[in-house]
Structure formats: C-alpha cells, structure tokens
Amino acid sequence: MLYGRETEQARISRLIADARDHRRSSALVLRGEAGIGKSALLEWAVGQGPWAVDGRAGGTERLLRATGFEAEENIAFGGLNQLLWPVRERLDDLPGPQGAALRTALALPAAAAGAGAGGGHDRFAAGLAVLTLLADLAEDGPVLCLVDDAQWLDTATAEALVFAARRLAAEGVVMLFAAREEGFAAGGGLEELWLGRLGRDDAEKVLAHRDDVPATVRERIIHESAGNPLALIELGPPEAPEAGTTAPLPLADRVTAAFRERIDRLPERTRTMLLLASAEGRGHLPTVLAAGAVLGAGLADLEDAERARLVEVTGTWIGFRHPLIRAAAYQGTVAARRLEVHRALAASATDPDCGVRHAAAAATAPDEDVAARLERSAERARDRTGYGTAASLYRQAADLTPGRRERARRLGAAATASLQAGRIEDARELAEAAAPDTADPDGRARLVRVRAAVEFECGDPQAAARMLVDHAAPDGTADGDVQGMLRTGAAYAWMAGETSVLCRAARLLPSTDKGVHGMARLIAGDYAAGLPLLNGLIEAARSGHGAGTAPASGDDRMEAVQAVLAALIVGDDESALELAAAEAAYCRRHGLAGALPNVLEALARAQVAAGLHRDAEATVAEAADLARDTGAWRRAGRLGTVPARIAAIEGDRARLTALLDAAAGPPDAAAVAALGLLDLGLGRYEEALRGLEEITLHPHRHTAEVMVAAADQIEAAVRAGRPDRARPAYERLRAWADAGWRPWAAAVALRSRALLSDSEDAAHEPFEEALRLHEEAVRSAGQGGRPFEKARTELLYGEWLRRARRRSDARVPLRSALETFERLNAAPWAGRARAELRATGGNGQPAAAHERALADDLPARLTPQELQVVRLAADGVSSREIAAQLFLSPRTVEYHLYKAYPKLGVASRKELSRLREDLEPAHT
C-alpha cells in the first residue's frame, strides 16, 4: 500500500490508460532523493498489468525492465542489454542498418548476410533502433518500460533510451524512469515528476505498519524521518536514545547507518557474501558464488540476509532490497577487505569488461597490465559507439598508467572519445591534461583536432581555425592527414570569416583542392578566380556520383559535403537542392541521426533560396527536433536563423525577432540581411540602408545567401534618396554575377543597374533583359528559380512602366508579381504590387485562377511533419519505410496520415496518390 502518492499514481494510471485505449506513447521521469518511493511507484505500475515478459507473446501487454547499477556505468549498453534481452530475437525484424547498429551495441552476432549494415558510426543509431523495436512490440499490445536507478545507467544506454523516448508518439509505449536528484540528464523533452516527502498523516499511516516501534519513540521517528518513506520503515531500533545535542546526520546517512547495524549483526560469512554482492554490483549470482568460493563462503551463507529482508535471490540473480543496503554493505567494510573482495571478483569474472573493472578497483598503485586491459575495454566500447563509456575507461586507464607519455596517449584517446560523445568540456579538460606529455606528432595532431573542435563549438572560432592551420604544416608542407587538418581549419576559417588563415590553408593545399582554393579567392574578393573553382567542384560532385546519389564513404563523402556548401555559396540552387537531398537520403538510409541536422540545415537554406518556403520550414522543423533529440541544443537554436529570410519576406517582425533571439548569439550576416530586407519591405528605407551597409564589412558578404542583400541595399539607397551609397554595392554585385554567371544573379544585377540609371529611358533595356534571365532561371532550375527575386524585378519594372505612362503594359508584370507575392505570403510586397495595380487602373487583386490555386494550396493545410509524411505516402512509400526515413515509428506515421486525411479531403492512400502533383512544391 502506498500512502501520499495519489497524484503520482493517478498520473501513471493515465499514461497506461492512454497507451491501452488510445495508443498514445509517453515518457515520465520520477525524481527524488533515496528512499522517497520511486521504486515503489514502479512496482505499483507493474501491478497495473498483466504484463508479458517473453519475446513474441501476441495480444498481450508487455513489460520490459532494467535497473541502473553503479558498477555498470562503464559497461557500454549494459542497461540496454538488460532491458532488451527478453526480446532480442525481435532484432531480426528491424530494418537492416538499425538491426546492425543494435546488434553491435549489444555485442550480439551479426544477422544473416543481406540484412544490411550501418553506413557509419553514429551514436544515435542504437536509439533509432530502440524506437523501431518498441514500436514493433507495441503492435501486439501496450508496452511498459521501467528503468530504475536511471542515474547509474551507462551513457550509451541513457542516450539511446532518451532518444527513443523523445520520438515516441502514437504507439502505445509508456517509459517510466526513476532517478535521483542528480544524474540521468534527460534534458528537455521528457516530463519530470518530483516526489516530495510525505505529510504527517501519511507518515503515521506508514509507521503504523511497523510492529517493532513502541509508541514512546514513534514521534521521534516521525520527526527524524522528515517524511521519507524508507526512513519511516527502517529508522530505529526502539531502544535508540532520544536525540542528543549533536547535529543529526543527513537522512540518507542515518538510514544507511540503520542498515549497517543490521548487517553487523549477521555472521561473518554472510557479511562476506553481502560484500561480494555489493562489490559485484550487477546482481550476477554465478560470479558472486565463484568469488565466494575463493573466500570460503557460499550460497547457504545468504540465508540469514534473505530472512532479514536485505537481499532477494532468484535463479541466477541476487538483488538488494534497496540501493542504500548495498551502500551499507560496501561502505561499512574496511578498505583492505574491499580490495580482497575485488581481487576475488576479478579472478572469477568470465566477462573481460567486468574482470578489468574489479582489477582496477583492487589496484592501489599504477599498474600497466590493468591499464592496458582498461584500454582494450575502452576500445570495445568505442567500437560499439559507446563513446561516453569509452572516454571514462580511457581516463581510468590513464590514471593507472605508470609512464607519463603512455598516460598522455590514453588521456588523448579519452579526449577524442569525449568529443565524439558530445562532452565538450570534458574533451577540453582531457586534451589540456594530455598536452604537456604528448611528444609524438600524431598524438599532438589528435589533441589539436580536439582542442580546435571544442574551441569552434564553445569558444573562439577564429582561434580554432588558426590552431589547426598553424599546427598542420609548420614547415610549409602538407600531406596525408595534414591535408585533412588544413581542410577542417579552412572550413572553420570560412565560417569565422578569418581571411588570412583561410588563404594560408589554401597556399599549403594542392591546387586540386578546388573547395578551399575557391573559398580563399572568394573571401579575398577575387570573384573571377574563386567562383569558377567552386563551380568546378559542384560539377565534379554531380557528374562523378550521378544525380541524386550520395557517395558511399571516405574522401568522396567529404567532397560531397564540400560541394553542398559550394553550391550554397555560389547560388547554384538546383545543385544545392540535389546534392543536399542526396546526402540527407544517405543519412536516413543508414540511421545517421547525429549527422542529419547539419545536412538538413543546408537543404533548408537551399529551399529558402529557391522559394520553397513550406518545404524549408518542414525541413527546419525536422532538423530542430533531431538536434534537440540528439542533445545538440545550440544547433537547434541556430537553426532558427534559416527561416529568418522567410519571416522578413512575410514582413513578420515579431517572428523574425523571436527566431534571432532563440539563436542565442550575435546575428550572422544572413540574419542582418534578413533584418534589412524586412525594413525594406516595410518602407523603413533609412533603417534598412544602415543595417545592410553593415554587411559590407562581413567576410560572408561574398556568398549568394548574403550577396542578394547588395540588391536590397541598392534599392534602399535609391528609395532613401541616396543613390551614391548604392554604387559600391552595385559594383560588388555586378562583379559577382559576371564571375559566377547564374541567370538569377545576372538578372538581379541588371535590375539594380536599372534602378541606378541616370534616366528613365536607360532603365528599359536592363529591366527587359533581367526578366528574360529570370525566365531562363526558371526554365533551367528544376525548382523554379528564385521566384521572390523575379517578382521584385516585375514589381520594379511595373512601377517604371506606370511612371512612363504605359499603364496597360505595366499590369502584366505587376499582376505576375502580385501572384507570386501572394503565394509566398509576402504581405508588404503584395501590398505594394496591389497599390501599383490600382494606380494602373487594375483591380489590385490576383487573377481568379490564382485565387483558386491559393484556395487549393494543399500543403498549407498540413503541419510540417504531416507534409513530409503525406508526400512520401503519396509516392507509394510504405509506413515502415517512411518511419525509417524520418526517424519515427510506423505507428506515428500512421497517426500523421490519420490527421492529414480529413484536411486533404481523402480517406485512403489510394485517394492520396491522386493528389501527388498537388502536394508537390508550388513554383512560379
């Protein structure tokens, strides 16, 4: 019977009922101090069964359980193995890459040939597999996952379970985690329920069940327990004196002391067995018995402990009734005896990772043999993508290493593993500790890579770029891995705007590296040399791997990523969309959840440029969700700057401000450009001009994403009556357009020339040529060119024609501009076009056909995730395949389809397929 937990029980009951009745999934973290009743609530949830525990029982409600053990914190995926062992045969049903990832994580034999392998080491691939596995199990009936003492889960298990918990939605899975106040950093996305202490009435009810507490000491126990249920049950004994004048021990210490007194009254060999069980930590009875035989104790010696309700023994498992009992058994023993027990466990262990853990615990001085065994254990964890566990083991190995240089090498390995695990500050600390004693070039290079990555992420990106380039080739030569360091340093320098470092990297790299040489020329303002190099890189990427196909691995994949960046830089929208989509598809196929947000960010930027605003918002929403679910909170915030241009086009100052505030950092050049465009659209020409002029000092002013701001600056200057302030921007834009020869860019440059023409007559020819090039861009780019820029040119040309009293001619471009602005929801610009149309004698409204098209804009009816799901389903992709691509469960995919069908006026996939063309991105 639980007292004082009615609120918590009602909450858990609702979660289970929602899973049973509505197929809703949920996750809840129960937090509180030791003894507060977290485990009791989990046991109460079990009582809401019946639950099946076998692997393939159909039509039942399934229970999966795991308990975090302090002793297993450095055993990669130990907790996950515990949780999934009863259903391990269901791994064969997972998609190939997911099954391979989970088998690797759990150290299970590979599946039969043809099952598929992973495409890389992504530490979230196991979490994706857990998500799919739980969803598959829930097809048979609701699933309840209980994880006790989650604060002691190994890092790899915690990451996998939290990833799955955050992405469950409509499967019928309930995940309950019990954790202390500290530890198990689930981050945002998981609801937490903190358990408070019991009130006096409930405390008295708990105490009433104790027959060993006379009335004379009940008040003292109620007072000293302070509402902690375990303390109410365990504090005593009755003969304890009244509280003295000394300050009382903390509550957990007093409960532990009570358990220790009970243990001290047991026979010596029973205490030995309890010490062995507490030191072993996992509850593996065969290991405890084998070590007990070494020390002259055995199974029969546990009987007194069982009768005292200190431990439970079932089959091959031994468990303490509460973690504080284990702590009392271990901490209440002298150090020499603990070391003896760990040596016995080390000698008896059959698992190498468990054996070395006990050998390390028994070590009282540096020991190279133990350190080497720990390193091998770290390598096993690393190979299974348990990077956080590997980092801890490498660090422990370093602590036990006698030699300074070998110790530094292991610290360096720990630093690298910490970086791979996303532990940025740990990586910095370990790299700094390793640096003084690292003398070999390869070791120093590894440390520099770690330190630079940490610096780029959390410190000074310019310093990170300098660090890599300065170290990569101090003697002026570059080969092998050094070229990789230079390329990374160049990428950091480009993003940080460090011109001199980027140019130095280019000088050290061979001329065949078109990406770095092109960026170096571009950042130095040499468009004629830089843009053709980047165009060559893009062409090589598209022709070398086939349209829409990402390369398999290695250097080719790095070049493919470089090509995506190059396409964004030069404004090759068609290539950017194609290459980024191919890279995203590769990440989806191979479950690379950690890498996908970066790729999706690039794809979204290309979609914004191409006027595919709905698609861009859906892409950003997915990228932000994945970034949060993988713990990349900074990136999730920065992703908000991608749709900033959309908000600017729509004239939504509040949304634009909120997006930039969420980025939690100074606005980059693209963000400043978006602010300038917003002011321009709202008629705040002086403010727009001041803001846009700031970009002329930013190194990224040479990229397509920011170069369009030069045209905005020109228009702002002309409308503000200051055309003299537009000339430098025009010269830069014209040179950039001439060197890159993108039709849309040449058209924008011609539009700007028309605006700056000395006479009205001189503007006619550049306007006409600009519109011709816009049409060419629409024809050549498979995604519709840049419709917003085309509409702006039409608007300006229509204004010019009206001023030239050619009102009838003006209506054609003005109406076309209005239709585009309406489709893009560009309210300020649509208002201008509408006013101009009225001035020509038109009605200032879109054509009837376009009005019907706006009313039938099916994608606008859907949420971003519904849109992604519906488009794939309309193409005939199965729910299971959609789930694998979008890192969802099949049930969640079906849920999104269920929600989308009424919005689209359909009732089935067959009907949906007829809307395939209507669901595609709208083009101008």
Phi, psi and omega in degrees: 000128177259135178247142175073016181239027183299319180297315181294319179296320179296321179296313180294321178300319179295320180297315181293319179296319178297323178293320182287315191267331187233005180060027177275141176257156180200161176221141183217134177254118175269120183241149176167172182290169177300135177083005185279348175113017180295312180296324179297322178293322177297317178296323177298321178297322177300324180292352178272014183295208012282149179239138174267148181241003180272172189282323190234018180297123183269152176066025182237169174262127192254142178244129173237135184226149172208153177230131176285133178243133179304325181291342183255010181300334180252026173246105186302128178063020177299317179293322180293322177300317178300314185293319190260356183305319181295342184239025186297332181292343179284353178297333180296339182273353183283155171305148188314302182299323180291316178299319179296318181296317183287324176297320177297316181298321184268005179057041177263157179300149179296151178287176181300155180303143179095354181287342179100147179236161179290157181263006180167173182268098177245124187286354178259000180297323178295321178297321177297319179295321177298318178303310181294319181297314179298319178296319177298316179298324183289347174297332179278341184154170182304149180237132176246119177252122179245127178234111180264156181048050183295340179295345180254008175297147171294153186302317183297317178296313181302315180297316182296317183289320179293319177302312180296317183298322181291335186255358173288146181214301190229046185250331187095037179245131175244126178244120179245124177247135174247128184212152175293179181298323179253154178094169184050069180283085183288343179069192179289162176100339177247129179289141178241140178236113183271131180269120177271173178283158184285148172286173186298318182299315180290325178298319179295323178295319178296314183293334181297340181277356179266123179272349186265008185246107177291158183302331185293337181246002180299316182298320180296318181293319178299319181292313185286332180287337177053034176083009177275119186302317181296320179296322178298325182280326191254337184294150184150205357283176183304327185280002180298142181288166176296158183301135181271200183270347181283155180293135182290154175290158172304153188303313181300322180293324180291322178293317178300318179297324178295318177295321182296321178298320179293320179294320182298337180277355182276161177299157185301314183291331174293319177297325178297316180294323176294320178296317177299315180296320180290322180288323179296317166082335184264346183083018181275100187299318179304320178294318179298317181292321179297317178290326178298322178298324178297326184259008175080027178229163183207190186301320182299334182286353178272352186299316181297322179293324177293316181296329178279003179058039175265325179225163172235136180237120178220123177059242180257020186234141172230131182223145175279143182297335177206146180305330180291335175292317177300316180299320180294320181294325184275310186286340180276009181247146182293157186299319183300320180292322178297317179297320179298319180294317180295323177296320178295319178293322178297320181288335186264344186293139176263341178265127185297325180292322177289319181300316182288331176299316180287324177298320178292321179294333181272351183284132179249001180204165177308139185213108185296324181297314179293320179299318179295321179293321176297321179297318178296323177296320177297320179296322177296318178295318180298318181294340178261015181067018175272067189293322179296318177296316179301319180299316180296320181290319176300319180294318178296320177299319179297320180298332182260008183272127181288316186279141185293317183290320178293323176298317180296321179299318180288326174297321177297319176297322177296321179296315179298315180296322178298319178296317178296332180275357181082013179267083191295311183293321176299318180299318179298312182298316182291320179296320178293323179291327182281333190302314185300329184253011178263113185250330185288145185301318181296318179296317179295323179296318179299318180295321179297319178300317180296310182298322180292318179298319178295316181296319181294321184285320190238351187236244185251106181301326179294319178296324178298317179296316180297319182302313182291313184290321179296322183279329189299319186216068181296336181262007176086008178245159181212119174209164177056228182297336180300322179297323177298319178297319181294319179296317178295317177300321178295320178296316177300317182296320178298312182292331180269353181072030182268087188300311186296321180292318179298317180293324178293318178300319180297320180297329183275341181268152179296156183295343179290345178279083187293328183297306182292316180296321179295316179296322180296316179295320183293314183293338177273359178089007180268079184294322184298329178267324187283314185295318177299324178298315180292323176297323178295321177297318180296314181298320179296320180295320183286323183277331185283338185235000179085147183298130175073012182242124178276142176296163189285310187192178170071211184299325180299323179291322177297320179294326178295318177295319176300321182294323176299313179299317181298319180296322176293321183296315186272353179080026175274084189296319182298314180293320180299316179295316183293311184291319179293321178295322179294319179293321177296319179297322177298313180298321180293315182300324187256012175066032183272071185295326181290328182274337189296321181304321178297316181294318180295327176299315178298317179298317181296321178298319178294322180293321177299314181299322183278002179081013180269068191293316180298318179296318181298318180294323176294320179295316179296320179299316179295316181298318181293319177299314180295320179299316178294318183292338177259009175082008181270071187293323179297316180295322179302320178291317183293334180299337179296340179285343182296310179278013179300322180295326177297314179299322179295315179300321181282351180074026185261088183295320182297316180292318180298316179298318180296320179297316182287326177295322181292339180291343173053051178184171178296143182295138177278182185298321180296324179292318177297321178298320179296319178297319178296318179296321178302310180297322178298314180296329181271003177080016178265075193288320179295315179298318179298316182296317180298315181294317183289331177292335177298328185292336181296346178263355184270136181301333182278009178296347183269002182264157181300322183299329181255336182299328177299338178292337176297320177295322177297319179298319180297313180295320179297318181295316180296315182289335177275001180077023180233062182298337179298332179278359179262341188300313180300321180295321180294317180298320179294316180295317181296317180295320179296315180294320179297321184284324185269331180048061166259128184307318181296321181292318177298323179294318179295321177296318178294320176301318179294323177297320179297319179298327184267004182299144181288337181224159179298321183295326183290346182276340188298310184298312179297327176296313180299316180293323179298316180294324176299318180291324175300317179296322177296320178297321179295319181290321186278329181267123184294349183249021171091018178065214176242087188298325181296317180292322177298316180295324178294320177297318178298320179297311181295321178293319178299319177299318180296316179297321179295317178297330178277010178063028175255064190296319180296317178295326184292332185294329183295304179293328181292320179292321177297318179297317182298318180299317179293315180298321178296317181296323181275002181060032182273076190304311182298320183287323176297322178298319178295314181297322180294317179296319179295320178299317178298322180294337178273356183099001177279176183269356177069020179238152177298156176300154183301322180297320181288326176300318177296322179296320178296319180294331182262022180286088185298316181303329182293343181278348190252154171288163180305317182287324175300320180297316178299314183295314185296319180297317179293319179295321178296333177279000178090011179283134182290160180300322180294320179290322176298316180301317180295323182289322185262005180058046176237181172262154177303323180296321178294322176301313179298324178297316179295322177296318179301321180285330185278327185307309180299326180294332182262354180074031179234169182229000184202168176296323180300315177293324180298321182299334179288342179265010188307311182293324180292339181270350180287161180304137178278137180240162178265000000 
